[in-house]
């Protein structure tokens, strides 16, 4: 953290020609900004993990719906042609 602050002090001096010391209150903004970025990163990672879990469940749920639909239609087709025997398919 102190390396980041030292780098920031140097960057401010080079870009803006202003000398800032380590105890300058303006550096509080750097600390706040770093904290906000860390909190945001954690929140985004949590949302991403949740999204990944949901996406991993999609193929399973799609397959289940497809099988139910296929099974229902197959039974109707078999009944139509009188080849369905409930005992055979249970």
LINKATA-V741789 format. One record per residue. RES is the residue in one small letter. SS is DSSP state (H for helix, E for strand, - for the rest). PHI is phi in whole degrees, -180 to 180 (999 if undefined). D_FIRST is the distance of its C-alpha to the first C-alpha in Angstrom with 1 decimal. Layout:
res->RES ss->SS phi->PHI d_first->D_FIRST
res->RES ss->SS phi->PHI d_first->D_FIRST
//
This chain:
res->x ss->- phi->999 d_first->0.0
res->x ss->H phi->-67 d_first->3.8
res->x ss->H phi->-64 d_first->5.4
res->x ss->H phi->-63 d_first->5.1
res->x ss->H phi->-68 d_first->6.4
res->x ss->H phi->-61 d_first->8.7
res->x ss->H phi->-64 d_first->9.9
res->x ss->H phi->-64 d_first->10.6
res->x ss->H phi->-60 d_first->12.5
res->x ss->H phi->-64 d_first->14.4
res->x ss->H phi->-64 d_first->15.3
res->x ss->H phi->-62 d_first->16.5
res->x ss->H phi->-64 d_first->18.5
res->x ss->H phi->-70 d_first->20.0
res->x ss->H phi->-74 d_first->20.9
res->x ss->H phi->-114 d_first->22.0
res->x ss->- phi->67 d_first->22.9
res->x ss->- phi->-118 d_first->21.1
res->x ss->- phi->-88 d_first->19.3
res->x ss->- phi->-121 d_first->16.4
res->x ss->- phi->-95 d_first->15.1
res->x ss->- phi->-63 d_first->11.9
res->x ss->- phi->-99 d_first->14.1
res->x ss->- phi->-71 d_first->15.6
res->x ss->- phi->-59 d_first->16.1
res->x ss->- phi->-63 d_first->15.6
res->x ss->H phi->-70 d_first->11.8
res->x ss->H phi->-60 d_first->12.6
res->x ss->H phi->-62 d_first->13.6
res->x ss->H phi->-63 d_first->10.4
res->x ss->H phi->-64 d_first->9.1
res->x ss->H phi->-62 d_first->12.6
res->x ss->H phi->-61 d_first->12.7
res->x ss->H phi->-60 d_first->9.8
res->x ss->H phi->-64 d_first->11.6
res->x ss->H phi->-62 d_first->14.9
res->x ss->H phi->-65 d_first->14.1
res->x ss->H phi->-64 d_first->13.2
res->x ss->H phi->-63 d_first->16.4
res->x ss->H phi->-64 d_first->18.3
res->x ss->H phi->-62 d_first->17.6
res->x ss->H phi->-64 d_first->18.7
res->x ss->H phi->-64 d_first->21.8
res->x ss->H phi->-65 d_first->22.7
res->x ss->H phi->-64 d_first->22.5
res->x ss->H phi->-62 d_first->24.7
res->x ss->H phi->-65 d_first->27.1
res->x ss->H phi->-64 d_first->27.2
res->x ss->H phi->-62 d_first->28.0
res->x ss->H phi->-63 d_first->30.7
res->x ss->H phi->-63 d_first->32.1
res->x ss->H phi->-61 d_first->32.3
res->x ss->H phi->-62 d_first->34.2
res->x ss->H phi->-64 d_first->36.6
res->x ss->H phi->-69 d_first->37.2
res->x ss->H phi->-71 d_first->38.0
res->x ss->H phi->-81 d_first->40.6
res->x ss->H phi->-59 d_first->42.3
res->x ss->H phi->-59 d_first->44.4
res->x ss->H phi->-65 d_first->45.6
res->x ss->H phi->-69 d_first->46.7
res->x ss->H phi->-64 d_first->48.2
res->x ss->H phi->-63 d_first->50.2
res->x ss->H phi->-63 d_first->51.4
res->x ss->H phi->-63 d_first->52.7
res->x ss->H phi->-61 d_first->54.3
res->x ss->H phi->-65 d_first->56.0
res->x ss->H phi->-63 d_first->57.4
res->x ss->H phi->-64 d_first->58.6
res->x ss->H phi->-62 d_first->60.1
res->x ss->H phi->-63 d_first->61.8
res->x ss->H phi->-62 d_first->63.3
res->x ss->H phi->-68 d_first->64.6
res->x ss->H phi->-64 d_first->66.0
res->x ss->H phi->-62 d_first->67.8
res->x ss->H phi->-63 d_first->69.3
res->x ss->H phi->-65 d_first->70.4
res->x ss->H phi->-65 d_first->72.0
res->x ss->H phi->-64 d_first->73.8
res->x ss->H phi->-62 d_first->75.1
res->x ss->- phi->-100 d_first->76.7
res->x ss->- phi->58 d_first->77.7
res->x ss->- phi->-116 d_first->75.8
res->x ss->- phi->-91 d_first->73.4
res->x ss->- phi->-121 d_first->74.1
res->x ss->H phi->-54 d_first->71.9
res->x ss->H phi->-69 d_first->72.6
res->x ss->H phi->-71 d_first->71.6
res->x ss->H phi->-102 d_first->68.1
res->x ss->- phi->-87 d_first->67.0
//
